[in-house]
Amino acid sequence: MTDRSDMYADAFLSVIQAEGSVNEVSDELFRISRVIEGNDELRQALSDPHLPAARRQQIVEDLLEAKASATTVGLVSMVVVAGRIKDLPGIVDRLLALTASRTNRSIAEVRSAVALTDDQKQRLTEALKASTGRDVDVVVVVDPAVMGGIVTQIGDTVIDGTVRSRLAQLRESF
């Protein structure tokens, strides 16, 4: 992670704290950064120096219209105009780490084939809090590659509760 990413993350945190929407905007930024990271065509378009900055900014606004808060759209647009869109995942990871450390919380990235209901997310949050002893913010990533169950990562710890991993464990036990 570059010092520049750290500076952006600090600036993002200042803005979203001032707006009073830390959880909402952090969650939106996380999801948007992962979409951009996983979509080569979109990432190329948003980082193409031959496309005018206003056009790249318009792509962001069109993409996020009615799907993200104005604060989120503004922050992503700023990164696009500055030509730093490839740094967005690192910036957002640093932002989440800063937010977690300042509030003595952990971030749990949960991958699931389907979106979790609010009830499921709440139960998972409570279970992770009980196992880690810390408050946990759960960020859900819908990943069709996950075949049943979920994969949870908190820091360096990965908890694989997928059907695939359970079948592999069964195979090993036989």
Steps between C-alpha positions, in 0.01 A plus 500: 500500500636837407515811712264655246240228573540575871441870432188425296370265771555768767320756284213258431463433872490871579229557239279209600533579871397858429203369302410264785471200271811294573340155486281562196769667287774255606277209398414662166864583429603143580245352260575749224875448529454123469276539194755725332786270601320199351392666174793557263294692243360743758837548669662572161230753407528680833879517480534579128702825477369553144144532628428849635470511880144631469402192295658262754320685776172466309554123478527489880187710546303289251620177659422603857188708442236406760726216623734696726494812714612835361805485730607166354449620143703813576789307654518248215475784245788681671721192473405451134572863408834480684591196289531272806212255440739202500590600858136497617504146649814585701354833609178333614687220681703765685182698574334191651810426708510861626131494585532168681807601699348829612188327624670179631304293250591229252393480137368164383486450124236236433470335159170332422334374182189697591432822689444449872179617663525759776419227753776272367749786499405590859536139623836470324616828655406376847674165446818667377495742792469208741790316338735801465408694812476820292222686327493393136382683190385246242548590133324253269632432151271299273728254321331242274819290516414414863300180473275503807602634840730794565868588522588754768828686529592710803851634461718200417250245632283319246199294607384284211145380559427409139352172385814444293730520805272274704502239223879521484517444878272197466718358222807538720334329794417195287 
